[in-house]
Amino acid sequence: MTEITEQEPGELSLAAEFPPATRQQWQRLVAKVLGRPGDPGDAPERELATVTADGIEIDPLYVADDDHIDLGFPGQSPFVRGRTVAGHRTGWDVRQRYEHPDPAVAREQIMEDLDGGVSSLWLGLDEGQIPVGALPEVLAEVYFDLAPVVLDAGGQFAAAAEAFIETTAGRGAAPGTLSGNLGADPLGVLARTGTEASLEAAAALAARCLAQLPGMQAIVVDALPYHEAGGTDAQELGCALAAATEYLRAMRAAGMSGPAAAGQLEFRYAATADQFATIAKLRAARWGWTRVVQQCGFGASGQPQHVVTSWPMLTRRDPWNNILRTTIACFAAAIGGADAVTVTPFDAAIGQPDRLGRRVARNIHALLAEESNVARVIDPAGGSWYVDNLTEQLALRSWACFQDIERHGGLHAALASGYVEGELAASRQARRGALARRQQAVTGVSEFPLVGETLLSRPPQQRPVPDGGLTRIRWAQWHEEFRDRADAYARATGSPPAATLVLLDSSRATSAQAGRVTALLAPAGIATVTAPMEGADGSARAAAVVVCGGPEADQDAVRAAVDHARAHGASVAVGADEVLTDDLDVLAFGGRILAALEVA
């Protein structure tokens, strides 16, 4: 029998019987897998690295002997690891948005959600949303000392703030018990709508909060317009720093001290299903803000963060996947140290969310906080060499973006001149290109589409689409536009648009090739019918023909089949090689097929 001896906890070594592995040993294994046996050469793992939209290279491996930055401790400068010493061990602020234009419906939704775990209210008060004059009715049953209120009234922020203050006074609420944010964001208004709003009015509102409403903040630094226009994480953070700096200048010009001005700002960011990018973004945001206030001579200051699950990542098609996306995004926001989180209902991209959508949205918070215990640990990502490195790289790139905007005269000038729109347009086009070439995926839309699905129906949003401002996108919209066209065609004709696949032979390889073509066309709503080469006379009269053969197919036979199809009236006739190239633009290809099939 083996004798078991006790060890001190500090002496326990689980891998003591194994020799230590070295990076060189791992590199030799990588080289072998990559087909480069023998000397691994100069870092063969470079071939396994990936690059983000911001140009940050993600290594395949991070180890203890890499260079690491000192991120400090939670609640201490530079606040990368959290704004407070204690973190959010009791959970984060569950903040949901309300904008139904019927005050009675909005009031009912608020009370139902407060009973279901929501802890603060985000009110949309612009045109097509809750009327500003309806605030007394909408908030009639809300206890202001228990539920913070955040306003979002666009260019009407001054009137909305006045209406809210009058409403609370009418209810007898002491000014010192109020908390939340009055929602002034004139630069955000300019970004969303192209309409000017007064920086001076926002600064005056901040001074009023400081003097009369000590628990309230006045200004939101909303970075969502830049994210929703297709911006990268670094661009989103850079624009936020530029907006905050401009607000600081306005408040300082109004006579406020630096620390008091900084204390009037709350920052709003997007969280996506890319959990590591979201975690790093929130950490980098706090690092950047700390650097700004220190450069201004205000001393260290933590950044209050309100995080909203991303609008661009939502889909109208197969929307149940949005529940998974928003769950991951909420998880990432919590791990990243967000103070308040809003989960967008899974059906929001379709229209006004229904009761189920809002219930699932608020229960995502409860599941993560109460069942997954996400909030139990302060800075759970701390010590991850990958996250720390990504945080540092993203912080540096966002700072460079901020400096570029400052060189263009600040955010207001950069928006007015079109500089910001130009930068975001380039990122937006890069995103579209990555989706078109299948380098990125939207599950249920660009990949694994739910063929023949019945779309959910929701009442349309009544919020008007602004005439100006930055473009607002969803990543699935380009594929969904094709699906919408195909569905309209099917309703009009009784069958979906279909391309004909001409099979060169009956081999398994040819059948596999046909299956790949079918998968490529399905996201555009295009069905396929197959025909053997021997019976191609009838199929060749189809408007769109794709010739399919295995890897060893005779290319002369492929070209002959293509020529035959074109001779018999096919406006699009292609060989399998064109369809299955790795860099194929599937959006352009799907558009060609739809045009050939005369799908309007």
Secondary structure, DSSP 8 states (H G I E B T S, - for coil): --------GGG--TTTTS----HHHHHHHHHHHTT--S---S-GGGGG-EE-TT--EE-S---TTS-------TTSTT-TT-SSTTTTTT--EEEEEE--SSHHHHHHHHHHHHHTT--EEEEE-STTSS-GGGHHHHTTT--TTTS-EEEE-GGGHHHHHHHHHHHHHHTT--GGG--EEEEE-HHHHHHHHS----HHHHHHHHHHHHHH-TTEEEEEEE-HHHHHTT--HHHHHHHHHHHHHHHHHHHHHTT--HHHHHTTEEEEEEE-S-HHHHHHHHHHHHHHHHHHHHHTT-------EEEEE-STT--SSSTTHHHHHHHHHHHHHHHTT-SEEE---TTTTTSS--HHHHHHHHHHHHIIIIIS-GGGSSSTTTT-HHHHHHHHHHHHHHHHHHHHHHHTTSHHHHHHHTHHHHHHHHHHHHHHHHHHTTSS--BTTTBS--TT--------------SSSS----TTHHHHHHHHHHHHHHHHHSS--EEEEEESSS-HHHHHHHHHHHHHHGGGT-EEEEEEGGGHHHHTTSSEEEEE--TT--HHHHHHHHHHHHHTT-SEEEEHHHHH-TT--HHHHHHHHHHHTT--
